[in-house]
Amino acid sequence: MDCRRVAVVALVSVVAMSPWPASGGGTITDVNLTAGLLAGNRVPGARSITRGKAWRTHRSAMERAWSSYERSTLDPMRVWGRREVAPHLARGGVVRYPFSGPDVLHVLRMFPDARTYVLCGLEPVGSPPRSAVLRGRGAGGAFTEIRKILEESIRFSFFKTKDMRVELADATYRGTLPIMCLFLARSGFEITGIEFLELGKGGGVRVLGGGRDTADAVRIDARGRGGTKSFYYFRTNIADGSISRSGFLAFSRSLPPGGSYLKAASYLMHRSYFSQIRDHLLASSTVLVQDDSGIPIRHFEPSAWRLAFYGAYSAPIPLFGEHYQEELRRAYRNRSEPLPFGIGYRWQKGDSNLLVAVRSRGVRAPRAVAVMRKTPPPLRGAGWGSPPETGGVVSGGRALDLTMRLVARSQIDAFAELRGRSAFVVNEYEILAVHRGPQSFRGRRIRVATTSLLNGRRLPARPLGSEITIRVRPLSAYPALMKWHLEDDLPESGDAVLYIADQS
């Protein structure tokens, strides 16, 4: 399927959406004013702060730092992202950014047309920034803290997790939320709402009333030149086991396929105990941008991905030297394009690398003639739009856009009888997320006709437990295909509907 056509509609069910908080000195107006001051912007209506020495010193230092960083990194990144990444993600799409901390700067420039951004890290959420402290004697200390927290990010393009966790926990402006607001202000956005959230184990979120500053999840709505965008941040451990118990994996699976971004990710997805987030990103991404600290190149199946390499790769920094990838080194040596900015652990321009992986479009299944070891039950149209009784490929039998896990598959044993021919097999999938279609399908199991032989050549089979995002229709939507034979050795099922990848 062309996942870029999936609309981002009703991503999550959130009750009582309203700006935080409703009144007083901590209104959204005050949050925007404070975020702008911390970013070093000129902010009207804050003369009692901006005429002070602490502010003038802060603004001068921030202007120098931002000017350099925008010239060397952010502006080239914006141009590069618009050219190399944006065409592969539909306007209004979703972007997943694990291991992000508060870094909305990069993801906004890499994916400028997305509408929803999902970030996560181990750092606390904290509180919205308020201006009260900047009007008192603590202003100088607060401004100095902010510059210290941002120093590594602006200089090296990433936060050091251990340092940031300590700094954000003890700062005047505690947590990731003030930094995200600051970055949005510097990027020209006006914050229109902040909601603290509670994430359930099943992936649902609900708004916590009263501004729960100790919450582990937050949503920021902001308006800029590209329209309104939403930014989620979850404080969560996404190692195997923890990611399922927290509900974060279920939440992310409930979103449509989209973009993903990985940078300075500590090579965690090179390790076996971060396999769930790795497999989820591979299953849910239509385009994935990463440096070499992300997903190892061996996990990108050539038949499923088109890879483009930018910059240079020699080896990881010594701290992560064990994660050297010879296959990646060969790829960069043979076919890399220039990268006009520095990023990641090798942050200097000319030493950095980025990989852009674009999921290949699905290939229409060929005509198949196969043998049967048993006769399947009579096929009928699915309740989700039964097809009319006409010949040829029909429009009835509405498509379902699904993320599914393979739980059982048929085998073809009679290869000798199928010499030079093509064949379908019937595989069974568990539905993890419904991106288009009735949500009642979630959690159900369906059976899908899949190409196994192509002109006598056996095609690679997906391993059990692997995930796929695909558009399917009932096989009965294609009367011509109803005459074909299928290889099916799965146990009898009460559900007689057989699906096939969308042929349109």
Buried (B, 14 or more C-beta within 10 A) or exposed (E): BEBBEBEBEEBBEBEEEEBBBEEEEBBBBBBBBBBBBBBBBEBEEBEEBBEBEBBEBBBEBBEEBBEEBBEBBBBBBBEBBBEBBBEBBBEBBBBBBBBBBBBBBBBBBBBBBBBBBBBBBBBBBBBBBBBEBBBEEBBBEBBBBBBEBBEBBBEBBBBBBEEBBEBBEEBBBBBBBBBBBBBBBBBEBBBBBBBBBBBEEEBBBBBBEEBBBEBBBBBBBBBBEBEEBBBBBBBBBBBBEBBBEBBBBBBBBBBBBBBBBBBBBBBBBBEEEBEBBBBBBBBBBBBBBBBBBBBBBEBBEEEEBBBBBBBBBEBBEEEBEEBEBEEBBEBBEEEBEEBBBBBBBBBEBEBBBBBBBBBEEBEEBEEBEBBEEEEBEEEEBBEBBBBEEEEEBBEBBBBBBBBBBBEBBBEBEEEEEBEEBBBBBBBBBBBBBBBBBEEEBBEBBBBBBBBBBBEEEEBEBBEEEBBBBBBBBBBBBBBEBEEBBBBBBBEEBEEBBBBBBBBE
